[in-house]
Amino acid sequence: MAEVLSMRWAGVTPEQYDATRVAVGWEERVPEGALMHVAWFEPGALRVVDVWTSRAAFEQFRTAGPRAGVH
Protein backbone atom coordinates (compact mmCIF):
# COMPACT_ATOMS: atom_id res chain seq x y z
CA MET A 1 0.00 0.00 0.00
CA ALA A 2 1.32 3.45 -0.90
CA GLU A 3 2.53 5.70 1.89
CA VAL A 4 2.15 9.50 1.90
CA LEU A 5 4.72 11.34 3.99
CA SER A 6 4.42 15.00 4.97
CA MET A 7 7.63 16.42 6.43
CA ARG A 8 8.76 19.81 7.76
CA TRP A 9 12.37 20.72 8.44
CA ALA A 10 12.95 23.99 10.27
CA GLY A 11 16.01 25.97 9.24
CA VAL A 12 16.74 24.16 5.96
CA THR A 13 17.80 26.65 3.28
CA PRO A 14 17.14 26.45 -0.45
CA GLU A 15 20.88 25.98 -0.96
CA GLN A 16 20.94 22.97 1.40
CA TYR A 17 17.92 21.45 -0.34
CA ASP A 18 19.49 21.96 -3.78
CA ALA A 19 22.76 20.35 -2.67
CA THR A 20 20.88 17.35 -1.29
CA ARG A 21 18.74 17.09 -4.42
CA VAL A 22 21.88 17.02 -6.59
CA ALA A 23 23.57 14.42 -4.32
CA VAL A 24 20.55 12.12 -4.46
CA GLY A 25 20.07 12.66 -8.21
CA TRP A 26 16.29 12.50 -7.86
CA GLU A 27 15.55 13.95 -11.31
CA GLU A 28 18.05 11.72 -13.13
CA ARG A 29 17.43 8.46 -11.27
CA VAL A 30 14.29 8.14 -9.20
CA PRO A 31 14.90 6.31 -5.90
CA GLU A 32 13.44 2.82 -5.85
CA GLY A 33 9.90 2.93 -4.45
CA ALA A 34 9.47 6.70 -4.90
CA LEU A 35 6.27 7.72 -6.67
CA MET A 36 6.08 11.50 -6.09
CA HIS A 37 8.12 14.27 -4.45
CA VAL A 38 6.92 17.84 -3.90
CA ALA A 39 8.95 20.41 -1.96
CA TRP A 40 8.43 24.07 -1.11
CA PHE A 41 9.66 26.66 1.35
CA GLU A 42 7.66 28.50 3.94
CA PRO A 43 9.14 31.08 6.29
CA GLY A 44 11.91 29.31 8.19
CA ALA A 45 11.30 25.77 6.95
CA LEU A 46 11.32 23.30 4.09
CA ARG A 47 8.08 21.35 3.51
CA VAL A 48 8.06 18.06 1.60
CA VAL A 49 5.28 15.70 0.62
CA ASP A 50 6.39 12.34 -0.79
CA VAL A 51 4.49 9.30 -1.98
CA TRP A 52 6.31 5.97 -1.74
CA THR A 53 5.23 2.46 -2.62
CA SER A 54 5.57 1.61 1.08
CA ARG A 55 6.98 2.95 4.35
CA ALA A 56 9.72 0.31 4.08
CA ALA A 57 10.81 1.73 0.69
CA PHE A 58 11.13 5.21 2.21
CA GLU A 59 13.03 3.89 5.24
CA GLN A 60 15.43 2.01 2.97
CA PHE A 61 16.09 5.21 1.01
CA ARG A 62 16.42 7.32 4.17
CA THR A 63 18.91 5.01 5.87
CA ALA A 64 20.94 4.10 2.77
CA GLY A 65 22.14 7.65 2.04
CA PRO A 66 22.59 9.57 -1.22
CA ARG A 67 22.63 7.56 -4.45
CA ALA A 68 21.93 4.23 -2.75
CA GLY A 69 18.71 2.58 -3.79
CA VAL A 70 18.26 4.58 -6.98
CA HIS A 71 17.59 3.08 -10.39
N, C-alpha and C positions, 0 to 999 in steps of 0.2 A: 504494500500500500504506500502511495506517495506520502511524503512528509513535507509540510510547509514550515519553514523556519523564519521567524522575524527576530532580527538582532539589532541591537543599538550599542555602539561603542563610543563612549564619551572621549573627547580629546583627539580623535583620529583626524588627521588633516588630509586634504585632497592629495597632497604629495605622497603621504604614507600609503594611501589607498592605491594610487597609481603605481607606486613601486611594487606593492604586493601583487597587483593585477598583472604586471609585467612578469614578475617572478613565477607566478602560477601559470601564466600563458593561457588564461581562460578563453580568450577569443580564438586562439590558434588551435588549441587542443582542449576540448571540453573535458573536465574531470569525470571519471567514470561514475555514473549514477546521478549526475547533475542534469536537471531538466530546465531550470530557469534561474536567473540571477538578476536582481534589480537592486541598484544602490543609489542613494542620494544623501545629500548633506542637509542637516538642519543646524541651527545655531549650536555650536559646540559639540556636535556628534555626527557620526556616520550611521546611517540606517541601511539595513540590508534585508531583503526578503528573498529567500531561496526556495526552490522546490527540488527535492531529491527523490529518487526512486524509493528510498527508505532511510530511516534514521541511521542505520548501520553504514550505508554508503557515505553519508555526511561525516560520520565519526571516523571512518577510514580515511577520508580526505583530510579531515582536520588534524588527525594525529600523524599522518604520513609526511606532511610538510610539502613545500612547493615542488611542483613537477611530479611528485609521486602520484600514482593512481590516475594519470591522465592518458587519454587515448587519442 
